[in-house]
Amino acid sequence: MELSVEELVSRARLHDADAFAELIQRFEGVALAVAYAQTRNAADAGDIVQEAFLRAWQRLDSLDDPSRFAHWISRMVRNLSIDLRRRRKALPLDESFDPPDSMPQTTSLERDEQKKQVERAINGLDDLSRECVTLRYYENMSSKQIADLLGITPAAVDMRLSRARNQLKDRLQKFVGEV
């Protein structure tokens, strides 16, 4: 039987490493998506997620509502990402970005160019919209799940996604016409 998040947090507060490992397993993918949406660099995202979970382990007693663990860890990841960006001012784009394989089959060179164009378009979105897009299309989360994670309403998530799709369509329209 799978334990609830609240039960896992309660056990982890009692220094149950297995319970905390289960929390990491459940929320690592989401945390990585949030970190990557903020940093646009896979290595930095991994480092940030590791730091966030370490801090979470050390500060579990400060979590008022164990049912909000996902929101809490996501906020921690977002803040660490923002801190990193502030320290670096401008981050280079991560060339290892790999959009879903739903693109039509093309030559390797064309596919690489498509990936770069999609990456540039996504990176051109504002931070919150980029997080919503990443969580929806790469983590397959619902608007409600994204809203809970980011601390906004599902309607705000839907609005962000709609605007982001329109922006991506506009940015990629020229590229699609060339191909």
Buried (B, 14 or more C-beta within 10 A) or exposed (E): EEEEBEEBBBBBBEEEEEBBEBBBEBBBBBBBBBBBBBBBBBEBBBBBBBBBBEBBBEEBEEBEEBEBBBBBBBBBBBBBBEEBBEEEEEBEEBEEBEBEEEEEEEEEEEBEBBBBBBBBBBBEBEEBBBBBBBBBBBBEBEBEBBBBBBEBEBEBBBBBBEBBBEBBEEBBEEBEEEE
